[in-house]
Amino acid sequence: MSSPAKTITLTGPDLVIEAVPLTREAFASFGDVVANPQPNLHPSSAASESSLPFDGISANQGSAIKYQHVSRQINLYPQAPSAVPGISVMNIFVCASRIRIPSASSPPTTTTFPVRVLERHPFTTQTFIPLSSPENQHYLVIVAPTLPPADIDADLPVPANLITADQAGSSYPRPLPGRGLPDIRGLRAFIATCKQAVTYGAGTWHAPMVAVGEPGTALDFLVVQFANGVGTEDCQEVYFKKEGGKEGEYGIAVELTPLSKPQDAGSTASRPARL
């Protein structure tokens, strides 16, 4: 059971999106950012805190802080047309660096990453957890909202609601995006550090992982999701091409600029995307 990838032909000027630092607040409609919410708090001091984020508690006989439910996982495969159950899987992706952050210069320089494809996993969340952290290594998180359903996507299976066999969907923090193709007018790009993991919400359109670093380097990720082995239920893809463009021209790019200062997991700095 599979359907071919969709292709969208883009007309008009190229769309260039500026990558901004990844924060939980800016990413909330697309998924979860997972990072230590209080990196400066040592476990020995946790017991004296009147309140901690994520219902945090002192654990392991006072030697640890437990932040609870930092990301909600969901399995909606019971609604898949094939009736093949989804199981929890953990994979490792070793991602070669595909772009680098330009160094500060005068005048400042930029680099761009072409967005050729977006994908989604309609019946599951998907979490990327960095396992390695080479010096100055980052990664790009590129996401898009969903258009209303149309004839072109009528053959793409998606869940109808958040009801699951164990009712876990009742605590899921965002609505399902629906059946439509990606809305590139709302495309967002974020630059993440290796102190941050990211969970794509079920059905969220996103680019395949883009490691950011020097040529010849790679970034390891542990990837956690549900899957049932049925192609179009596990993953759906949309490719982009530019009308009248040459081979390799896709019409959408993410722009990276020099980091003004090192970004850490607790940073809340953000700039609006430039379209």
RAPE-V687325 format. One record per run of one state. SS is the DSSP state (h for helix, s for strand, l for the rest). FROM is the first residue (numbers start at 1). TO is the last residue. If there is no record, write none. Layout:
SS;FROM;TO
SS;FROM;TO
This chain:
l;1;5
s;6;10
l;11;14
s;15;18
l;19;19
s;20;21
l;22;23
h;24;27
l;28;30
s;31;34
l;35;42
h;43;46
l;47;52
h;53;55
l;56;56
s;57;59
l;60;63
s;64;66
l;67;74
s;75;75
l;76;76
h;77;79
l;80;86
s;87;99
l;100;109
s;110;114
l;115;116
s;117;120
l;121;123
s;124;124
l;125;125
s;126;130
l;131;137
s;138;146
l;147;150
h;151;153
l;154;167
h;168;171
l;172;181
s;182;193
l;194;196
s;197;200
l;201;204
s;205;206
l;207;209
s;210;212
l;213;217
s;218;227
l;228;230
h;231;234
l;235;235
s;236;242
l;243;251
s;252;257
l;258;275
